[in-house]
Amino acid sequence: MVARGTGPRDQAQMMLAHAARCAHCSTALRQTIGDLEAEIDDHAPTLDLPSSSAAGQEKLARNLTEAARLGPHTGTSRFRWTWAVAAAGIMAIASAAGLFLLLNRPEQVNGLLAQAYQEHRELELRFPEAGYGPIRVERGTSRNRSLPLAQAEATIAKELGRHPEEARWLQANGRALLLEWRPEEAITEFRKAQAQMPADPSLLSDLSAAYFEKAQISGTPADFETALDLLSQAMEHNPRDPVMLFNRAVVLDHLSRYDQAIQAWNEFLQVEPSGGWTEEARSRLADVKERSR
């Protein structure tokens, strides 16, 4: 029943959650799936339950992401059970890791994206709702795909399959693409959402981040300017938002507008006087002061 994706969904989730922790049941399920794999057409992804190792969970994340990208619309009945197993597997592994969520609302998926960002921060800019995380050097490397990101992407793919024009799911997809350093695709998703929510400050801020990321890849100053303009529009609605204040200072620094960047960092420190972001801001402020001499 579980391998074929049939039967009650909650029962399948419970059984998969058990299999994720039980070596005997995990082996039995793998064997059953292996027998069924011969029936899958060439385009359907295979599914492995995770081992207890980090490598095993990374492999699962890659497989689940591939399932999410192909989505539930592949036109064979054989694929449908594979998608069902993948979707239930996400919930089972999340439950085993203490991360279980009923992922049916954009804000819940955005929480997973914020978690993925915080655990492996590759962006200079702050990410909505995310706590502090030190920035890493590597960018967009598939080996660093986290379980929260894989969960989020699978849910986004499913929900966009059902509601392809839903603005908040388009926005969530754009944020996931930002975490993968795919800014052009993120901009496309954000622009689709913006057609429905032209003045939404969170969306303007996300668009700003996408153009900033694009500028970092291409080195085009015009993209930094666009990022700053979009962020300025977003801040008209909430001029004391700490995420936007932090990001504005970063963008101004990249534009070599040092006096404005110093002022922006000081404004941020007034709004958020303590915490990890504050320590980074003080370090960046000292650096831009040194370079402005």
Residue pairs with C-beta under 8 A, 6 or more apart in sequence:
1 7
1 11
1 12
1 15
2 12
2 15
2 16
2 19
2 29
2 85
2 88
3 29
3 32
3 33
3 36
3 81
3 85
4 36
4 81
4 84
5 12
5 80
5 81
5 82
5 83
5 84
5 85
5 88
6 81
6 84
9 88
12 84
12 88
13 88
13 91
13 92
13 95
15 25
16 29
16 49
16 85
16 88
16 89
16 91
16 92
17 91
17 92
17 95
17 96
18 25
19 25
19 26
19 28
19 29
19 49
19 92
20 26
20 49
20 50
20 92
20 93
20 95
20 96
21 96
26 49
29 49
30 48
30 49
33 46
33 47
33 85
36 81
37 46
39 78
40 46
40 78
40 79
40 82
41 76
41 78
41 79
43 70
43 74
43 79
44 70
44 74
44 76
44 78
44 79
44 82
45 63
45 66
45 67
45 70
45 82
45 86
46 63
46 82
47 63
47 64
47 67
47 82
47 85
47 86
47 89
48 56
48 59
48 60
48 63
49 60
49 89
50 56
50 57
50 59
50 60
50 93
51 57
57 93
57 147
58 143
58 145
60 89
60 93
60 147
60 150
61 145
61 146
61 147
61 149
61 150
62 142
62 145
62 150
63 86
64 86
64 89
64 90
64 150
64 151
64 153
64 154
65 145
65 149
65 150
65 153
65 154
67 82
67 83
67 86
67 87
67 154
68 86
68 150
68 153
68 154
68 155
68 156
68 157
68 158
69 153
69 157
70 79
70 83
71 83
71 157
71 158
71 161
72 80
72 83
72 158
72 161
73 161
74 80
74 83
86 154
87 154
87 158
90 150
90 151
90 154
90 155
91 100
91 103
93 147
94 100
94 101
94 147
94 151
97 147
99 147
99 148
99 151
101 108
101 111
101 112
101 151
102 108
103 109
103 112
103 151
103 152
103 155
104 155
104 159
106 159
106 168
106 169
106 171
106 172
109 152
109 155
109 156
109 172
110 128
110 129
110 172
110 175
111 129
112 148
112 149
112 151
112 152
112 155
113 127
113 148
113 149
113 152
113 172
113 175
113 176
113 179
114 127
114 128
114 129
114 130
114 131
115 130
115 146
115 148
116 146
116 148
116 149
116 152
116 179
117 123
117 127
117 130
117 133
117 179
118 127
118 130
118 131
118 132
118 133
119 133
119 146
119 148
120 133
120 136
120 144
120 146
121 127
121 130
121 133
121 134
121 135
121 136
122 135
122 136
122 138
122 139
122 140
122 179
122 181
123 135
123 178
123 179
123 209
123 213
124 135
124 212
124 216
124 250
125 209
125 212
125 213
125 246
125 247
125 250
125 251
126 242
126 243
126 246
126 247
126 277
127 175
127 178
127 179
127 209
127 243
128 175
128 202
128 205
128 206
128 243
131 276
132 275
132 276
132 277
132 280
133 276
138 144
139 181
140 180
140 181
140 182
149 176
149 179
152 172
152 176
153 176
156 169
156 172
156 173
156 176
159 166
159 169
160 166
160 169
160 170
160 173
163 169
165 192
165 196
167 192
167 193
167 196
167 197
167 203
168 193
170 189
170 190
170 192
170 193
171 189
171 190
171 193
171 202
171 203
171 206
173 189
174 185
174 186
174 187
174 188
174 189
174 190
174 193
174 206
174 210
175 186
175 206
177 183
177 185
177 186
177 189
178 186
178 206
178 209
178 210
178 213
181 213
181 217
183 210
183 211
183 213
183 214
183 217
184 214
186 206
186 210
186 213
187 207
187 210
187 211
187 214
190 203
190 206
190 207
190 210
191 207
193 200
193 203
194 200
194 203
194 204
194 207
197 203
199 237
201 234
201 235
201 236
201 237
201 238
201 241
202 234
204 230
204 231
204 233
204 234
205 230
205 231
205 234
205 243
205 244
205 247
207 230
208 226
208 227
208 228
208 230
208 231
208 234
208 247
208 251
209 227
209 247
211 223
211 224
211 226
211 227
211 230
212 223
212 224
212 227
212 247
212 250
212 251
212 254
214 220
214 223
215 221
215 222
215 223
215 224
215 227
215 254
221 255
224 251
224 254
224 255
225 255
227 251
228 248
228 251
228 252
228 255
231 244
231 247
231 248
231 251
232 248
234 241
234 244
235 241
235 244
235 245
235 248
238 244
240 271
242 268
242 271
242 272
242 277
245 264
245 267
245 268
245 271
245 272
246 268
246 272
246 277
246 281
248 264
249 261
249 264
249 265
249 267
249 268
249 281
249 284
250 284
252 260
252 261
252 264
253 261
253 284
253 288
258 288
258 291
258 292
259 292
261 288
262 285
262 288
262 289
262 292
265 281
265 284
265 285
265 288
266 285
268 281
269 278
269 281
269 282
269 285
272 278
272 281
